[in-house]
Amino acid sequence: MPEKFYITTPIYYVNDVPHIGHAYTTVAADVMARYQRLLGRDVYFLTGTDEHGQKVEKTAAAKGVTCQEFADSVAPRFRELCGALGASNDGFIRTTEPRHKEAVQRMFTLLQEKGAIYKGEYEDWYCVPCESFWTELQLNGGKCPDCGRDVDKLKEESYFFKLSEYGDRLAEKIESGELVIMPESRKNEILSFVRSGLRDLSVSRTSFTWGIPVPGDERHVIYVWLDALTNYLSALGWPDETGDYAKYWPADTHVIGKDILRFHAVYWPAFLMAAGLPLPKRIFSHGWWTKDGEKMSKSRGNVVDPFAVVADLDELGLGADAFRYFLLREVPFGLDGDFSKDAMVTRINTDLANDLGNLHFRTINMIEKYLDGEIPALEGRELPTVLAGNAEGGSYDACWEFHGLYESFRARMDEMAFSEALQAVWRLISEANRLIDHTAPWALAKSDKPEDRRKLVEVLGVSAQVLKASSVLLHPFMPVKTQAIYGQLGHADSLDAFTLTNSNRYFMYDPGQRIVRGPAPFPRIETDKIRAKKAAAEAAASGKPAPVSKVSVGRDAPGAPEVKKASPSPQPSPARGEGAKASSAPAPDSDARIKIDDFMKVDLRVGRVLEAERVPKSDKLIKMRIDIGAEVRQIVGGIGKSFGPEELVGRTVVVVANLRPAKLMGIESQGMVLAAGEPDTLMLAGFDADVLPGTKVK
Ligand code: ME8
């Protein structure tokens, strides 16, 4: 029998539409659920909607609909959010469902039977939006300490839960680790709150009606938090203690935002203790997202709509996976983060399009081109010793330590340190890319020496293994894209059913496995193009002429005399003075010599080739996108007889950055790449160590 794993998100209030905060919790819980499935566990992943309470009652009244109608209109949006984000939830609970109402009423009577609830009178300060009572001392300048709004003095008959009796036991359980609260700082916060003394808690209301009635005393509705928290049980069929409840309770992890920690880490375990039910094992409280440095709110109008973000990314061929990756990579889980589109684009372009995208592109293309599409099996060779002795600079040995990677990835994932777990995989991806740079398989492929052939096979075999390892380990984060990469490595099985066991073996290939070519998984986001397109669309809508975009400035100017500058045949390097063309270089004392000032006019920059593709109907021209630090240039070069696109991607080159743009076969070239030699034996100018793109060459 596999071990079980029960994970939950909070149930979201229908009073609000889904926003990035909800998306964040759902994605984090989904990644954990998928990771646990990868480990072979029997997972139950629950999410849902919280539909009772005074706020819902007020909103529904304002809209002139019944509370149920209002809830019915909003709840499906949260269900759709799961779909849009690729969440793999096994259950979705709504608190207006009969199964939930029955469970909440049973919880209430059970607490009464155990003597944990008594009737009394309540008088305190009440915050309507937060649905919380506050003592005089807790108020912040007379306002609600949570939301800062006005509070009202309320007195009402109420049922109370004897929370004050559970403080010591609760603190013990938290201290002993029986109930884990993460991160550590949050645990300390809760411990000091518990130790400061707990007051009995009002668990019923008579001031509104939209809730679950107290059994036998229907003037009271059950406190919305007792109602809401019970969803974690009702979704498993409790009070029936067989079936899913027997299988999955207690929860292994409740994922929540820091705003609702106290309800989960104090009230919920106290209710469960009083009811004689087992406590959840772990509560992880994550941080808060702001937008461009500001708190998100409807009134500010800066709420990030996750549906819109996913739709935009879908249009770019990236889908929800890129959003999921960004959310969990950008901010260490547990800390606060700030959302901006620029940060998201940078993250996606750097990590996904460049690093992982390059490894994918080069591996697939080179195996196809040099090894006839067959993935090397590297059979009988131990991973850690593959290529031993061929290391240059000793940096890429780490590449083979799948075992080490697996251990550190697991350790990070187990503690929900998603960003760090991703960084562990990215170290491997970078090592593999560096390995390709150092060993230059495109050069090895041209050699007749048997040791070069062996090296070629090993480099590409290892690249394929790294790509496979990455697609498996990253599957919980990017389920769609990793499946696509995995499929291109010739696997027909679903990664959803893949089980990781503690062995290196599954990253190895058996002979005969073949590449199945497919589209690039992570197209680069061209912000310039998007802006231009948007401006054109806006202009079209307003009937005005489209503004000249940054991308198109001066490009298509008719008659611009610059064809020569972006000549498809780069000039030979004067420094080397080799070859037929070099012999036509001016004599040293000729008047044609230039002054240093003239040379300094040429802006030479270090560039890194991000993408490369052949220009259709040309055997010579290659269109590249080259990162030159401040921007990405499209450059068309006449180097196609010497290099294939896969040999160029990832290469560091020298770019003439201040040439006027020119068109080659109708395609704009915004600079020139330096190379030397004849068209079919060109060598690219480069450096003997890594240099950052954008660095000036002088
Ligand atoms: O609190 N950044 O529901 P809710 C990060 N119904 N996460 C955020 C966020 C932000 N800016 N805003 C919201 C409730 N969240 C109750 C829960 S559970 C028994 C009842 C996330 O719709 C975060 O997970 O207000 C937070 O805990 C949750 O949404 C609150 O959702």
Residues whose N, C-alpha, C, O or C-beta is under 5 A from the ligand:
A	BS01	ME8	P10 I11 Y12 Y13 G21 H22 Y24 T25 D50 A228 L229 I256 G257 I260 G287 W288 W289
